[in-house]
C-alpha cells in the first residue's frame, strides 16, 4: 500500500501535468520520479524548465538552469550580480554553484496538509520564465566579461 505522502504527491503531480496540458506545452514527464521538463523560447536565450514533486519533503520544486557556466575568473562578479538580483526578486531566487559555475533559478513551495491547484503551477511557470528571461542574458554578459557589475546594477535598477 502506498504511503500517505506518496498518494498526496501523485495528486499534486497530476495537477501539475494537467496545468501543463492546459497551457498546450510540449513536455516530457516521468511518473516514477514525479518530474515534468520542457524548454521554451525567450527573447534571447532558451529557457529550460523542470518541475519536481518531492514526496518525502512534500514540496514542489521548480528549477531553470541557465545555459552557460561561469568561468572561475568571473565568479566573484557574477556572485555579486546574483546577490543583487535576488534582492529585487519577489519570489524565487538564483543560485550560483561556485564549484561548477552553474546558475539555477528556483522556486519551492510546500504542500503538506494541502494540495496545490493548477493556478499555482501556471503562475510559477510564467513568473519563473519571465524572471529568467529578464536576467539570463545580462548574467551571461557578466560571465563573459562583456558587462561590469556597475553596468548591470544600472540596468536592473531601470528594470525593477
Phi, psi and omega in degrees: 000137180288146179281163184302319181296319181292320178298314179297318180296321178294325175296317178295318178300315178299322177295317177302311180300317179298319179296317180294323177295318178298331178275002180056039180272145173270106187226158172257152179219152175233106185289336176285315181273356180056051180235151174228135181219148179190170176236154176224147174288157177220190181291338184219288181260146176296150181243120176269140181234138177219122171252136174231144176250119182263109184281346177277314183267353182055053177228148172258129181241143174238135178228143171222100177285135177286149189277037177204160174246143182277127176291150184310319184293341180253004180303316181300317180293317180293321178300319177294317179297320178296317179297317178299313181300312182301331177294337180268340187283137178274335180209141181082175179200159171264138175242134176247121175275110185290345178275313184265340184081010181276139175247133179230135169267139181217151172228146178218140174216146181267143174234028177297132181059024178202174173236155179258135179274169179300326180301323178298311183296321178296315179296314181300317180298312182294317178300312182294316182298314180296318181296312180298316180298325181292326188247340189299318182291325179290319177295323177295320179298320176294317179302325181269001180076018182266351179217137177275163177297324179297316176297319179299314180301315178299320181294311183288334176295326177287330185277319189303000000 
